[in-house]
Amino acid sequence: MTVIAIVGAGTGLGAAIARRFGTEGFAIALIFRNQKKLDLLAEELNAEGFTARGYAASVRDPGTLTAALKQAERDLGPIEVLEYSPLPQEEFLRPVLETTVADLAAAVEFSIYGPVTAVHQVLDGMRTLGRGTVLFVNGGSAVRPNPSVAGTSIAFAGEAALATMLHDTLGAENIHVGQLIIPGAIEPGHPQNDPGALAQRLWEQHARRDTFRVYVEPFPSSK
């Protein structure tokens, strides 16, 4: 069975991605910190006719993330699509002059060590399948630094660099890497930033495989 692993699978965007890919026949591995919340979401998705299982892990703990992805592969099969969109933690969403070394360390664990760990774990399975997709979701600070959220601005820039290098390196192996940039907040009912609309964008990036970086909406021009 074709499998998508959603790292950061909450009830908003993660659930929307699960439903969009599930509609296309994907089994769904849900990865999040809280097993109870995962079980509730998986139960809801299974009741709707999808195949979903939850695996608790912290993206800041490579051991738990690796173990979760390994178990998902044992339970569901090789992961064809890896989607990485955990919600940044408030502790490193600080203005630049208030951001400490500890804040940056946490942000780097979250946005660089986490995706590196996840990609390394799923890569062998994608190579076995002969295809794969890795999808990164980031806020606008990934491409335009915001001094109000220095930790994510710095770490998201690193994640964007990682995504770019993976895209350039893995394309020859039929593994597509894409990045979706969401300049504003995810907002139910918003024409572009509704979770369902964003999930559709991610599906199109996977299905079309012709674009690396997609902006949900244009940035306002800089003054």
Buried (B, 14 or more C-beta within 10 A) or exposed (E): EBBBBBBBBBEBBBBBBBBBBBEEEBBBBBBBBEEEBBBEBBEBBBEEEBBBBBBBBBBBBBEBBBBBBEBBBEEBBBBBBBBBBBEBBEEBBBEBEEBEEEBBBBBBBBBBBBBBBBBEBBBEBBBEBEBBBBBBBBBBBBBBBBEEBBBBBBBBBBBBEBBBEBBEEBEEEBBBBBBBBBBEEBBEEBEBBBBBBBBBBBBBBBEEBEEBBBBBBEEEEEE
